[in-house]
Amino acid sequence: MPVWEPIPPLRAPILIAAFDGWNDAGEAASVALRHLSTVWGAEVVGSVEAEDYCDFQVNRPRVQIVDGRREIVWPETRILVARGTSFDRDVLFVDGIEPSIRWIHYVAELLGIAVDCEVKTILTLGAHLAEVPHTRDLPVTVTSEDAQLREQFDAEASQYVGPTGIVGVLSARAADVGIAALSAWVSVPHYAGGPPSPKAALALVTTIEDLFDVQIPRLDLAEQARAWELTVDEMAESEPEMADYVASLEEAADAAELPEASGDALAREFERYLRGRQEG
C-alpha cells in the first residue's frame, strides 16, 4: 500500500515518471527526472513500499552510515510534488525501481494517487540502447496512444512491438482511469551505455522544454554531458575499430538529419541558443 500525506489541490498537475531498470539505459531517465525534481524544488510526500513488489535479490537494500550509525535503505518508489514550477502547472513525480512482481497492482496504486490528485496527463521517461553516435544530438522519440495528445505535442503513435517494461504498462493502464499518457524515450549509444549518461538525460530535459514551452535550468548537467562526450571521444580514439564505427554512425545520423533542417527545427534551435545566452 502507498504511504503518503494528503496533498492539497494542485494546479493542473502533470505526472512525470521514471524507473530504474530495464527502461533506463545509462540511468538517463532517472537522472533527467531527478534533475527536474531538484530544479523545481520537489518535496517527498510519500512512497510505495517495495516489499510487495521487489525481489530483494535483484534490487538489494543498501547499508549506509548516518550520523555514525549503520542504516539499511530499502528500495522504494518515491512520490514527490513540485509547486510553483517555471510553467503554469504543478508536477507530481514518481521516482521508482521497476518492480519484479505484481505489476498490475503496482500500477494501480500509482494511478490511484494520480486520480486522487486529479492528474490528466502522464509523461513517462525512458532510455534504450541504440546505434547512435555519441558525438551528435541524441534522438528522443515522443509517442502517445491518445490522438489528442499526439496533435497537441506533435507526437507519434508508437510502432514498437516486443517486450515492454513498467513504463509501457503504466502508459497503457492510464487510459483505463481516464488519464492520457505521453512517453519520451532517448536513444543511448550502445557502445557507451553504462551509467551515467548525462548527455542522454540532457536530451530528455531539452525535449520536456520543447513539449511544454518551459525553461529548465541546466545546473551542472550540461557540463557533465560535455565531460561525458570527451571521455567517450578519448575511448573511441584509442581504439581504431571503434573510431571507424563511430564515424559510420555519424555519417548515417547526418544523412538522416538532412530532411529535418526545416524552418521550425531551425527556429527551435535558435530559441534554445537565445535561452542559453540569457542563462549565462
N, C-alpha and C positions, 0 to 999 in steps of 0.2 A: 504493500500500500504506500502511496506517496505521503511524505511527511512535509507539510508546508504551512506557512502562515497565510491567513486570509489576505488577499490582495485588494486594495481599494480600486475603484474603477480606473481603467487605463484609457488613454487617448487612441482610438482606432488602432489597437495593438496588432502587430505582426509577430509571429513566432518564427525564430530562426534556430535551426537545429543542426548539430554536427555530432558525429560519434567516432570515437577511436575504434580502429579495427579495419575490417575489410573495405569499408567505404572511404578510407582515409590515407591514401598513398602519401608518403612523406609527411604525414601528420598535417597536411596543408589545410584541410577543412577545419580541424580543431584549432590550429593556430589562428586562422582567419576569424573564427568565432570568438576566441578569447581576446583577440585584438579589439574586435568590436565591443565586447563587454567591458574592456578596460577603458577605451577612449570615451565610451558613453556612460561610464560610472555605474555599471550594473551592480546590483546587490543580490546576494543569495537569499532567496525566500523559501527554499525548501529543497527536497531531494526525493528521489525514488530509490529505496534501498535495493542493493544488488543481490541480497541473499536468495530471493525468489527467482532470479533471472540469470545469475552468472555462475559459471563453473570456475571456482577459485583456483583450480589447477591451470586454467588458461589465463585468467586475469587475477593474478595473485595479489593479496593485500601486501602493503609495504610497511616497513618499520622505519620510523623517523624519530629524531631526537627533538623534543620540545621542552625548553626550559630545563634542560639537563635530564629529562625523563624520556624513556623509550615509549613510543606510542605506535599502535597499529592503525594504519589508514586503510579503510576498506574501499573497494571500488564503489562508485555510486554515480547516479545521474543527477546533476545539479540543475535546479531551476533558478534562473536569475531574472530580474526585472530592471530595465533601464528606463528612467523617466527623463524628460527634458533633453532628448537627443537633438541632434542637429537637423532633424526634419520633423514634420508635423504629426508624429505618432510615437507611441511608446513601444518598446520591444521586450518581448518575453524570450529568453534564451533557454535552450535545452542543450546542456553540455554533458554528454554521456559516453558510455562504453557500449559497443554493440553487444547485446545480451547473448548468452549461449542457449537459453531455452525460453519457452513460453513467450514468444514474440508477440502473439496476438494480445495477450493480457497486458504485456508491457506497453504496447502501442495504445491500447485502450486507456491505460492510466494517463499517458501523456495527452491524449486527445480529450480526456475528461477535464484536465487542467485547462487546456486551450478553450474548450467550450465554456467553462466557468468564467474565464477571463474575456469572453466574447471576441476571441480571435477569429478573423475572417480569412486570413491568408497565412499559409505556412511556407517558408523558404527553407529548403533543406540544402546543405552544402556537402559536396563530395569531391573526392580526388581519386584519379585512377592512373595507372602507369600506361604510357603510350609512346609511340615512335615520334617524338617531337624533339627539336634541338633546344638545348638549354640557353642558347645564345639569342633566341627570338622571344617575342611575347608568347607566353604560354596560353594556348587557346582555352576558353571557357565556353561550355555549351549550356544554354539555358532552355529548359523544357518544361512543359506542363500538359496535363491531360485536359485542362479546363480551357475551353475555346475563348472565353472572355479574358483570361489571364494571358493567353497567347497573343491576343490582339493588343492588350494593354502594355505588355512588356516586350513585344516583338520576339516572343519565344517560339520554340519549335515543338511539335509533337514528337515524343521520343520514339525512335525506331529500334531501340535496344531489345534484344531477345536473349535470354540466358539467365544464369544465376543472379539473384539480387541480394541486397543487404537490408539492414533495418531501415535505411533511408528510403528504399523503394517501397517497403511495406508501410511505413508511416505515410508516405505520399498517397499511396493507393487507398488506405483506410480513411484518410482525412475526408474524402468525398462522402463517405457514409454518414458523417456527422455534420455535413453542410459547410465544410471548410475547403477552400480551393488551395491547391498546392502547386508550388513552383520549385524547380530544382536547378541548382547551378553546380556543374562538375568541371573541374580543371584537369587538364592533361599534364602529368608529371613525367619528365624524361625517364624512361625505364632504366637507362644506364646510370642514372644518378637519383634513384628513387628512395634512397634511405633518408630517414628523418634527421634533421628537419629540412623542410623545403620552403624557405621563406619567399622565394620568388613566386611559387605557386599560390601561397597564401595571399600574397600581394595582388595577384591576378584576380582572386575571388573578391578581395576588398574593393578593387577597382570596378569589377562587374557590379557589385552592390551599389556603388556610387552611381553608375550609369542607370541601373534599374530604377532607383528611387530618387534620382536627381538630388543627391546629397553629398556634401563634402565630408570626408572622413580623414581625420589626422593620421599621418603615417607613423608618428613617433620614430622608433628606430627600425621599423620593418623594411623600409626602402634600403637603408644601409645594410641590413642583414641580407637582403636579396642580392645587392651588388657583391658583397663579400662571398656569398654562396656561388654566384656565377664565376667569379675569379678563381675560386677553389676548383670548380669543375673544369674551367679552362686549363688550369695547370695539370690536372689529372689527364685530360684529353691530350694535351701537348706532349706528355711524357710517354704516350702510347700511340705510335703511328697508325695502327689499325683503328683505334678509337677516333683519332683525329679525322681519318678518311670517312669514317662512318658519320661523324657529326657533320662534316662538310656535305655529305649526300643528303642528310636530313635538312640542312639549311637550304639547299637547292630546291628540295621538294616543298618546303614551307614557303619560300619566296615565290615559287611558281603558283602555289595555291592562293597566295595573298593578292596577286595582281588584280583580279576582278573586284577585290574588296576596297580598292582605293577610290571609293565613292565620295561624293560631296559630304554626305552625312558622317562617314567614318573620319574624314579629314577634319570636319568641324568638331567632332568629339575629341580628337587628339589635340586640337588647338585649345579647346576649353580646358582640357586637363593640364596642358602646358601653362596656361594662364593661372590656374589654381595653384600649381606648383610654385610659380613666381610669387604669388600672394602669400603662401605659407612660408616661403623662405624669407 
